[in-house]
Amino acid sequence: MKILRPIFLFITFTLLFISQSIFAQKPPSVVSDPLASHIDYTVNPGDDFFMYANGQWFKENPIPLSENSNGLWEMIQATINDQIKTICESSAKMETTTQGSNRQKIGDFYFSGMDSLSINRKGLSVLKKELDQIESMKDLNDLMVIEGMVDKSVVSNLFNFFLGQDFKLSSKYALFFRQGGISLPGRNYYFDTDSKTVAIRHQFLAYAIGLYQNMGYQKAASVEAGKQLMKLETDLARISRTKEQLRDIEKNFTKISLKQLQKLTPNMNWTVFLQSLKLHQIDTVILGQPEFFKGLDQLITTVPLSVWKDYFKFKLVNSLTAYLDDKLYNNYFSFYFTTLRGVEKPKSRWERVVEKTNKSLGELVGQVYVDEYLPKGSKEKLTEIGLSVKTVFIERIKNLDWMSEEAKEIALKKLAAMRFKVGAPDKWKDLSTMNIDRSSFAQNVMNANRWAHEYMLSKFGKPIDKTEWNMTPQTYSAYYDQPNNEVCVPGCNIIIPGFEKTMADDALLYSIIGGSTFGHEMTHAFDDQGRKYDEHGNMHNWWKDSDSIHFYKKTKELVAQYNSYVAVDTLHLNGFQTLGENIADLGGLRMGLEAFKKTNQYKTNELIDGLSAEKRFFLGWAYAWMINERPETVALSVKSDSHSPARFRVLGPLSNTPEFYKAFGLKEEDKMWIPEEKRVTIW
């Protein structure tokens, strides 16, 4: 998935002409587009194309103190945020709005978040009902009810529980249970022994103790509660699978009856849990990690009830601190942003409230956004590019030299059946039952969470709604949905900074939209996990043994390539943890390039700002991942993210692309050089 966040990849480059290296030349005296103006001519493109293509922009635009990164995605998000701010402010100022209308909900949600005086005055009192309910817990049945309550209020708690399509029967919804319960970004944060991770654990403990004190615990009690929380979460992490183990979808799919689940975990009353969520007549569930739930069942009885109370209180309050008083938020920011991500200063209140309003009421904001801000013709242009990429993907599969004809036939069927969702939904979700007013920001957040949770569960037993979107049109991201075999590209992906008043040239459109978006997401259908699904979105093995052998030989080489990259200090990338995304980046670059070769710009090779069509395409690929991240953010990504950091999303795929070597004249002494026989091509 291409997502907005601390999530991206890096890439390096060299370009040398026969007589004179480009990086030694003087920059053009006049530049009219970002590709030319962002180039850092002090960098050899063959050594580090990521910095060559983007370095000048990085020099001129340091990371703001309030951000963990800066670059293309942040520029686009800033544009979207400004537009949504206008929507929020105009809604909040409306003197007359119909109760329950989109504008009323947007305006009241935004107003409640901006009302800092009320938020600071009320503090934790807005959570009194929930905290009292946790304190009243008397036995293990109550514990299961509390788990359901907290899960609905703040999403994901002791374990992850959700409704989704059955991986092996995509026409049916199923209930999924997966490991969870920890507050640090990943399992390894509880066990790694390097000095930075040890320091993070100590700071997390200090943060937890402080949060308990803010809840009203006496000093000694808060210290004890913090220590017990750390011990409990460490025990939960110990019975959890690693990020690498979680990647194998087949090994994380166990379909069992509710009776079998109850037998596996006799101390956890699942009937009570499900009934608390108004779920009845459940016969089967899908268990992700059976050993986690078996271990959790033992912890349920060995950990004192008082510790569970402290645990649930922490999870509830910690998940809502960003929407409570300033003291709680500042402590939360200090740990989760400064310590973990290196961010020195919080964003302004309006930025935080706009982002949360958009996240909680995205369907409502999206309807206004489409009408007022999405450029006309966006859907048509995006669809045109997507279909072009799909066409070349079909050609690529037909001409593969390592895949059997039988497997090719099924792969082509999967591509033919793949659907696109582009621009904006034709049908919007009905949020009429969501209660939003101006009384409490945190309460509004919980109401939105509870609505989303209930909406999710309301689909159980109903036909699959293939029209439903899992992103809003104002979300700068995209996804491939395995069970539905579909690619979703929201309308705002049409935005390319520097081309706000005109359409970008095809080199950029096909590198950024064609390659890093459509091509990337379509390749997910054939990455190391996506390849396990057929054209109907059902998980089963349609590959011959010989196909699998060839495929895994190639992916093993890709893992080794990314393992060799050093992200921060001596911290290497985890090539297996990021394998699916690396395959998608590699395939996306190839599909985007092949589609671009069919355009008039490529065929005529018109120079723009002294750059050939092919060079502009590769510079466009680097522009797509123009993200400068703080070292702490990169380290966090390496330890917990399935995506490589931005720099390697450029360096990795380009180092495997022959056309790139030719376009920029790479030589064996260049750092990005990979011998031809070792370059990886999969799709």
C-alpha positions in Angstrom: 0.0 0.0 0.0 1.1 3.5 -0.7 0.4 5.4 2.5 0.7 8.8 3.9 2.9 8.8 7.0 6.5 8.1 8.0 6.2 5.5 5.3 8.4 5.5 2.1 11.6 4.4 0.2 15.0 5.7 -0.9 17.0 5.5 -4.1 20.4 6.5 -5.5 21.6 7.5 -8.9 24.5 8.4 -11.2 24.5 10.0 -14.5 27.5 10.5 -16.7 27.8 11.6 -20.2 30.6 10.3 -22.4 32.6 13.4 -22.2 31.4 15.1 -19.0 29.5 14.1 -16.0 26.1 15.8 -15.5 26.6 16.3 -11.8 29.7 18.3 -12.7 27.8 20.6 -15.0 26.4 23.9 -14.0 22.7 23.8 -13.3 20.5 25.3 -16.1 20.2 29.1 -15.7 16.4 29.0 -16.0 14.1 26.3 -14.6 10.4 26.1 -14.9 9.4 23.0 -13.1 10.3 21.2 -9.9 12.3 18.3 -11.5 15.0 20.7 -12.7 14.9 23.1 -9.7 15.2 20.3 -7.2 18.4 18.8 -8.5 21.5 19.0 -6.4 24.4 19.1 -8.9 27.0 18.5 -6.2 25.8 14.9 -5.9 26.7 12.1 -8.3 23.4 10.7 -9.5 24.9 7.2 -9.7 26.0 7.3 -6.1 22.7 8.6 -4.6 20.0 9.5 -7.1 17.6 10.2 -4.2 19.7 13.1 -3.0 20.7 14.1 -6.6 17.1 14.5 -7.6 15.8 16.0 -4.4 18.7 17.5 -2.5 18.4 21.1 -3.6 14.8 21.1 -2.3 15.9 19.5 1.0 18.5 22.2 1.4 16.0 25.0 0.9 13.2 23.3 2.9 14.5 21.9 6.3 12.1 19.8 8.3 9.9 22.0 10.4 10.2 21.5 14.2 6.6 20.3 14.3 7.1 17.5 11.7 8.9 14.2 11.5 9.4 14.6 7.8 9.1 17.1 4.9 8.6 16.6 1.2 6.1 16.0 -1.5 3.5 14.2 0.6 3.7 16.9 3.2 3.2 19.6 0.6 0.2 17.8 -0.8 -1.2 17.2 2.6 -0.7 20.8 3.5 -2.8 21.8 0.5 -5.5 19.4 1.4 -5.4 20.5 5.1 -5.9 24.1 4.1 -8.9 23.2 2.0 -10.4 21.1 4.8 -9.7 23.9 7.2 -11.9 26.2 5.0 -14.6 23.5 5.0 -14.4 23.2 8.8 -14.3 26.9 9.6 -17.1 27.7 7.3 -19.2 24.9 8.8 -18.5 26.1 12.3 -19.5 29.6 11.5 -22.8 28.8 9.9 -25.6 30.4 12.0 -28.2 27.9 11.0 -27.5 24.3 10.2 -29.9 21.4 10.2 -29.3 19.1 13.2 -27.7 15.9 11.9 -26.6 17.5 8.6 -23.0 17.1 7.3 -22.2 20.7 7.9 -23.5 20.6 11.5 -21.4 17.6 12.3 -18.3 19.0 10.7 -18.7 22.4 12.3 -19.4 21.1 15.8 -16.6 18.5 15.7 -14.1 21.2 14.6 -15.5 23.7 17.2 -15.2 21.2 20.0 -11.5 20.6 19.1 -10.7 24.3 18.9 -12.4 25.0 22.2 -9.2 24.7 24.3 -10.6 26.5 27.3 -13.4 23.9 27.7 -11.0 21.0 27.0 -8.5 22.2 29.6 -11.3 22.9 32.2 -12.9 19.5 31.8 -9.7 17.4 31.6 -10.3 13.7 32.4 -13.8 14.3 33.7 -15.2 13.6 30.3 -14.0 10.0 30.7 -15.5 9.5 34.2 -18.2 7.1 33.0 -15.7 4.8 31.2 -13.1 5.0 34.0 -15.8 4.2 36.6 -16.9 1.2 34.5 -13.3 -0.1 34.4 -13.0 0.4 38.2 -16.2 -1.6 38.8 -14.8 -4.7 37.2 -15.3 -7.7 39.5 -14.4 -10.8 37.6 -13.2 -12.2 34.3 -16.6 -11.8 32.6 -16.5 -8.1 33.4 -13.0 -8.0 31.9 -14.4 -9.3 28.6 -17.1 -6.6 28.7 -14.5 -3.9 29.4 -12.4 -5.2 26.5 -15.4 -4.7 24.2 -16.1 -1.2 25.6 -12.6 0.0 25.2 -12.3 -1.6 21.8 -15.3 0.3 20.6 -14.2 3.6 22.1 -10.6 3.8 21.0 -10.1 1.0 18.6 -7.9 -2.0 19.3 -6.9 -2.9 22.8 -5.9 -6.2 24.5 -6.2 -7.9 21.1 -7.2 -6.8 17.7 -10.8 -7.7 16.7 -12.5 -6.8 13.4 -14.9 -7.9 10.7 -13.6 -8.5 7.2 -13.9 -10.7 4.2 -13.0 -14.4 4.7 -9.6 -14.9 2.9 -10.8 -18.3 1.6 -14.4 -17.4 0.9 -14.3 -13.7 -0.1 -18.1 -13.6 -0.7 -18.6 -13.8 3.1 -17.8 -11.7 6.1 -15.9 -13.2 9.0 -14.8 -12.2 12.5 -11.0 -11.9 12.9 -9.1 -12.1 16.1 -5.4 -11.1 16.1 -2.7 -10.4 18.6 -2.4 -6.9 20.1 -2.3 -5.2 23.5 1.1 -3.4 23.4 1.6 0.4 23.5 5.1 0.6 21.9 5.4 0.4 18.1 6.4 -3.2 17.9 7.3 -6.4 19.7 11.1 -5.8 19.3 10.9 -2.6 21.4 10.4 -4.7 24.5 13.4 -7.0 23.9 16.1 -5.3 21.8 19.2 -4.5 23.9 20.7 -1.6 21.9 21.1 1.6 23.9 18.5 3.6 22.0 15.7 0.9 22.5 16.6 0.5 26.2 16.3 4.2 26.6 12.9 4.2 24.9 11.7 1.6 27.3 12.8 3.6 30.3 11.1 6.7 28.9 7.9 4.8 28.2 7.9 3.7 31.8 8.4 7.3 33.0 5.6 8.4 30.6 3.2 5.7 31.9 3.9 6.6 35.6 3.2 10.3 34.7 -0.1 9.4 33.0 -1.2 7.4 36.1 -0.3 10.4 38.3 -2.5 12.6 36.0 -5.3 10.2 36.5 -5.1 10.9 40.2 -2.9 8.0 41.4 -0.6 8.7 44.4 3.1 8.7 43.6 3.9 5.3 45.0 0.7 3.8 43.4 1.6 5.3 40.0 5.1 3.9 40.1 3.8 0.4 40.9 1.0 0.7 38.2 3.7 1.8 35.6 5.9 -1.2 36.5 3.1 -3.6 36.3 1.9 -2.2 33.0 5.4 -2.6 31.6 5.7 -6.2 32.9 2.2 -7.1 31.5 2.9 -5.6 28.0 6.3 -7.3 27.9 4.5 -10.6 28.6 2.1 -9.8 25.8 5.0 -9.0 23.5 6.7 -12.3 24.4 3.7 -14.4 23.2 3.3 -12.2 20.1 4.7 -13.1 16.6 7.4 -10.9 15.0 6.7 -8.6 12.1 8.4 -11.1 9.8 6.2 -13.9 11.0 3.0 -11.8 10.6 3.7 -11.3 6.9 2.8 -14.9 6.0 -1.0 -14.8 5.4 -1.4 -18.5 5.3 0.3 -19.1 8.6 -1.8 -16.3 10.2 -5.1 -17.8 9.1 -6.8 -20.4 11.3 -10.5 -20.8 10.9 -12.1 -22.5 14.0 -15.5 -22.8 15.5 -16.5 -20.6 18.5 -16.5 -23.8 20.6 -12.9 -24.5 19.6 -11.9 -21.0 20.5 -13.6 -21.4 23.9 -11.8 -24.7 24.4 -8.4 -23.1 23.5 -9.1 -20.2 25.9 -11.3 -21.5 28.7 -10.8 -18.5 31.0 -12.1 -16.0 28.3 -15.8 -16.0 28.0 -16.3 -15.2 24.3 -20.1 -15.4 24.5 -20.0 -12.5 27.0 -17.6 -10.6 24.8 -19.6 -11.0 21.6 -23.0 -10.3 23.3 -21.5 -7.1 24.7 -21.0 -6.0 21.1 -24.5 -7.2 20.1 -23.2 -10.1 18.0 -25.2 -13.3 18.1 -25.3 -16.7 16.4 -21.6 -16.7 15.7 -20.4 -20.1 14.7 -16.8 -19.6 13.4 -14.0 -17.1 13.8 -10.6 -16.6 12.2 -7.7 -16.7 14.6 -4.5 -15.1 13.5 -2.1 -16.3 16.1 -3.5 -19.1 18.3 -0.5 -19.2 20.6 -1.0 -15.6 21.5 -4.6 -16.2 22.6 -3.5 -19.4 24.5 -0.9 -17.3 26.3 -3.3 -14.5 26.9 -5.8 -16.9 28.5 -3.1 -17.9 31.0 -2.3 -14.2 31.7 -6.0 -13.5 32.3 -5.9 -15.7 35.5 -2.4 -15.0 36.7 -2.4 -11.2 36.5 -4.4 -9.7 39.4 -7.7 -7.9 38.6 -6.3 -4.7 40.0 -3.5 -4.8 37.4 -6.0 -5.3 34.6 -7.9 -2.3 35.8 -4.8 -0.2 35.7 -4.0 -1.6 32.2 -7.4 -0.8 30.7 -7.4 2.7 32.2 -4.0 3.4 30.7 -5.1 2.1 27.3 -8.3 4.2 27.3 -6.7 7.4 28.4 -3.5 7.0 26.4 -5.5 6.6 23.2 -7.4 9.8 23.9 -4.7 12.1 25.3 -4.4 14.0 22.0 -8.0 15.2 22.5 -7.8 16.0 26.2 -6.2 18.8 28.2 -2.9 20.4 27.2 -0.9 18.8 30.0 -1.8 15.3 29.0 -1.2 16.1 25.3 2.2 17.6 25.9 3.3 14.5 27.9 2.0 12.3 25.1 3.7 14.3 22.4 7.0 14.3 24.3 7.1 10.5 24.3 5.3 9.4 21.1 6.7 12.2 18.9 9.9 13.6 20.4 11.3 10.4 21.8 10.1 8.0 19.1 10.2 10.3 16.0 12.5 13.2 16.9 9.8 15.9 16.4 10.6 18.9 18.6 7.4 20.9 18.5 3.7 20.0 18.3 1.7 21.1 15.3 -0.7 24.0 15.8 -4.1 23.2 17.3 -5.9 23.9 14.1 -3.7 21.5 12.1 -4.3 18.7 14.7 -8.1 19.4 14.8 -8.5 19.6 11.1 -6.6 16.3 10.7 -8.8 14.6 13.3 -12.0 16.0 11.9 -11.0 14.7 8.5 -10.1 11.3 10.0 -13.3 10.9 12.0 -15.7 12.5 9.6 -13.9 11.8 6.3 -17.0 10.7 4.5 -18.8 13.9 5.3 -15.8 16.1 4.6 -15.2 14.2 1.4 -18.6 15.1 -0.1 -17.8 18.8 0.3 -14.2 18.3 -0.9 -15.3 16.6 -4.1 -17.8 19.4 -5.0 -15.5 22.3 -4.1 -11.9 21.2 -4.7 -11.4 18.1 -6.8 -10.5 19.2 -10.3 -13.0 18.3 -13.0 -11.8 15.4 -15.2 -9.6 13.9 -12.3 -11.4 10.6 -12.5 -11.1 10.4 -16.3 -7.4 11.2 -16.3 -6.6 8.8 -13.4 -8.6 6.0 -15.1 -6.8 6.6 -18.4 -3.4 6.2 -16.7 -4.6 3.2 -14.7 -5.9 1.3 -17.8 -2.6 2.1 -19.6 -0.6 0.5 -16.8 -3.0 -2.5 -16.7 -2.4 -3.0 -20.4 1.4 -3.1 -20.1 1.1 -5.4 -17.0 -0.8 -7.9 -19.2 1.9 -7.7 -21.9 4.6 -8.2 -19.2 3.0 -11.3 -17.9 2.5 -12.8 -21.4 6.3 -12.3 -22.0 7.7 -13.6 -18.7 10.5 -16.1 -19.2 10.2 -17.8 -15.8 6.4 -18.5 -15.4 4.6 -21.5 -16.7 1.8 -21.0 -19.3 -0.7 -22.5 -16.9 0.1 -19.9 -14.2 0.2 -17.1 -16.8 -3.3 -18.0 -17.8 -4.6 -17.6 -14.2 -2.5 -14.5 -13.6 -4.1 -12.9 -16.7 -7.6 -13.8 -15.5 -6.8 -12.1 -12.2 -5.6 -8.9 -14.0 -8.7 -9.0 -16.3 -11.0 -9.3 -13.3 -9.2 -6.5 -11.4 -11.5 -3.5 -10.8 -10.6 0.2 -10.3 -12.1 2.6 -7.8 -11.0 6.0 -8.9 -11.8 9.6 -7.8 -14.6 9.4 -5.3 -17.3 6.9 -4.2 -20.6 6.9 -6.1 -22.3 6.0 -2.8 -21.4 7.6 0.5 -21.8 6.0 4.0 -24.8 7.1 6.0 -23.4 8.8 9.2 -26.9 10.1 10.3 -26.8 8.0 13.6 -23.4 9.5 14.7 -24.0 12.0 17.5 -21.7 15.0 17.3 -22.1 18.3 19.3 -20.0 21.0 20.8 -19.8 19.8 24.3 -16.6 17.6 24.3 -13.9 16.9 21.7 -12.9 13.6 23.3 -16.5 12.5 23.5 -17.0 13.3 19.8 -13.9 11.3 19.0 -15.3 8.3 21.0 -18.7 8.7 19.3 -17.1 8.6 15.9 -15.0 5.5 16.9 -18.1 3.8 18.2 -20.1 4.6 15.1 -17.3 3.1 12.9 -17.1 0.0 15.1 -20.9 -0.5 15.0 -21.0 0.1 11.3 -18.3 -2.5 10.7 -20.1 -5.1 12.8 -23.5 -4.3 11.2 -22.2 -5.8 8.0 -22.0 -9.3 9.5 -24.2 -11.7 7.7 -24.9 -9.3 4.9 -23.8 -9.5 1.2 -20.4 -8.0 0.5 -20.8 -4.3 -0.6 -18.3 -4.0 -3.5 -19.1 -0.3 -3.9 -17.7 0.5 -0.5 -14.5 2.6 -0.3 -11.9 2.2 2.5 -10.4 5.6 1.8 -11.8 9.1 1.2 -11.2 11.1 -2.0 -9.1 13.6 0.0 -6.7 10.9 1.2 -3.4 11.1 -0.6 -2.7 7.4 -0.7 -4.0 4.3 -2.5 -4.5 0.6 -1.8 -5.0 -2.8 -3.4 -7.7 -4.9 -1.7 -7.0 -8.6 -2.0 -10.4 -10.1 -1.3 -12.1 -7.8 -3.8 -9.2 -7.8 -6.3 -9.5 -4.1 -6.7 -7.3 -1.0 -6.8 -8.5 2.2 -5.2 -6.9 5.6 -6.1 -8.6 8.6 -4.4 -9.1 11.7 -6.5 -6.5 13.9 -4.7 -3.7 11.7 -6.2 -4.0 13.9 -9.3 -2.3 16.7 -7.3 1.4 17.3 -8.3 3.0 20.2 -6.6 4.4 22.7 -9.1 1.6 21.9 -11.6 -1.4 23.4 -9.8 -2.5 25.5 -12.7 -1.6 23.1 -15.6 -1.4 19.4 -16.3 2.0 17.9 -15.6 3.8 16.3 -18.6 3.3 12.5 -19.0 6.8 11.8 -17.6 5.6 12.9 -14.2 2.1 11.5 -14.6 3.3 8.1 -15.5 6.1 8.0 -12.9 4.1 9.3 -10.0 0.5 8.2 -10.8 1.3 5.4 -13.2 4.2 3.9 -11.4 4.3 4.7 -7.7 0.5 4.6 -7.5 -1.4 2.3 -10.0 1.6 0.2 -10.9 2.6 -0.2 -7.2 -0.9 -1.2 -6.1 -1.5 -3.6 -9.0 1.8 -5.3 -8.3 0.5 -6.0 -4.8 -1.8 -8.5 -6.4 1.3 -10.5 -7.4 3.7 -9.8 -4.5 4.8 -12.6 -2.2 1.5 -12.6 -0.3 -0.9 -11.2 -3.0 0.1 -14.0 -5.3 -1.6 -16.5 -3.0 -5.1 -15.1 -4.0 -7.0 -15.9 -7.2 -9.1 -13.6 -9.4 -12.1 -14.0 -7.1 -10.1 -12.8 -4.1 -9.9 -16.3 -2.5 -6.7 -17.6 -1.0 -5.4 -20.8 -2.6 -2.3 -21.9 -4.4 -2.6 -21.6 -8.2 1.1 -21.8 -8.8 3.0 -24.8 -10.1 6.0 -25.8 -8.1 8.4 -24.6 -10.8 6.8 -21.2 -10.7 7.2 -20.9 -7.0 10.8 -21.9 -7.1 11.6 -19.3 -9.7 9.6 -16.6 -7.9 11.2 -17.2 -4.5 14.7 -17.3 -6.0 14.0 -13.7 -7.3 12.5 -12.5 -4.0 15.4 -14.0 -2.0 17.7 -11.8 -4.1 15.5 -8.8 -3.5 15.6 -9.5 0.3 19.4 -9.6 0.2 19.6 -6.3 -1.7 17.5 -4.5 0.8 19.2 -6.1 3.8 22.4 -4.5 2.6 21.1 -1.0 2.9 22.0 0.9 6.1 19.2 3.3 7.1 20.6 5.0 10.3 24.0 4.5 11.9 24.5 0.8 11.8 20.8 -0.1 11.5 20.1 -2.1 8.3 16.8 -2.5 6.6 14.9 -5.7 7.1 14.4 -7.0 3.5 11.9 -9.7 4.4 9.8 -7.4 6.6 9.5 -5.0 3.7 9.4 -7.5 0.9 5.8 -7.0 -0.3 6.3 -3.3 -0.6 9.7 -3.6 -2.3 8.2 -6.0 -4.9 5.4 -3.5 -5.4 7.8 -0.6 -5.9 9.9 -2.6 -8.3 6.9 -3.7 -10.3 5.3 -0.2 -10.1 8.4 1.4 -11.6 8.6 -1.1 -14.4 4.9 -0.8 -15.3 4.9 3.0 -15.1 8.0 3.1 -17.4 6.5 0.6 -20.0 3.3 2.6 -20.1 5.2 5.9 -20.5 7.0 4.4 -23.5 3.7 4.4 -25.3 3.2 8.1 -24.9 3.9 10.8 -27.5 6.3 12.5 -25.1 8.5 9.4 -24.9 8.4 8.7 -28.6 9.3 12.3 -29.6 11.8 12.7 -26.6 11.1 16.4 -26.4 13.5 18.2 -24.0 12.0 20.1 -21.2 14.4 22.2 -19.2 17.2 20.3 -20.8 15.9 17.0 -19.6 15.1 14.1 -21.9 11.8 12.3 -21.5 13.4 9.3 -19.9 15.4 11.4 -17.4 12.2 13.2 -16.5 10.5 9.9 -15.8 13.2 8.8 -13.4 13.4 12.2 -11.8 9.6 12.0 -11.4 10.0 8.6 -9.6 12.4 10.3 -7.2 9.9 13.2 -6.8 7.2 10.7 -5.9 9.3 9.7 -2.9 10.8 13.1 -2.1 10.5 12.7 1.7 13.2 13.9 4.1 12.8 12.1 7.4 14.3 12.6 10.8 16.8 9.8 11.8 14.4 8.8 14.7 11.6 8.4 12.2 13.7 6.3 9.9 14.7 4.1 12.8 11.1 3.7 13.9 10.1 2.8 10.3 12.9 0.2 10.0 11.8 -1.5 13.3 8.0 -1.4 12.7 7.0 -0.6 9.2 6.3 -2.9 6.2 7.5 -0.1 3.9 11.2 0.8 3.3 12.1 4.4 4.2 11.6 6.9 1.3 15.2 7.0 0.2 15.4 3.3 -0.5 12.1 3.3 -2.4 14.1 5.3 -5.0 17.5 3.6 -4.8 16.2 0.0 -4.7 14.0 -0.2 -7.8 16.2 2.1 -9.9 19.3 0.0 -9.2 17.5 -2.8 -10.9 16.4 -0.9 -13.9 18.6 -1.0 -17.1 17.0 2.1 -18.7 18.0 4.1 -15.6 21.7 3.0 -16.0 21.6 4.1 -19.7 19.8 7.4 -19.1 22.2 8.6 -16.5 25.4 6.8 -17.7 26.1 4.8 -14.6 29.5 3.1 -14.2 30.8 0.2 -12.2 32.4 2.5 -9.7 29.1 4.2 -8.9 27.6 3.2 -5.5 24.2 2.3 -7.0 25.7 0.0 -9.6 24.6 -3.6 -9.4 26.1 -6.1 -11.9 23.6 -6.9 -14.6 23.4 -10.6 -13.7 22.4 -9.7 -10.2 19.7 -7.1 -11.0 16.3 -8.3 -9.9 13.3 -8.3 -12.3 10.1 -10.1 -11.2 7.1 -8.7 -13.0 
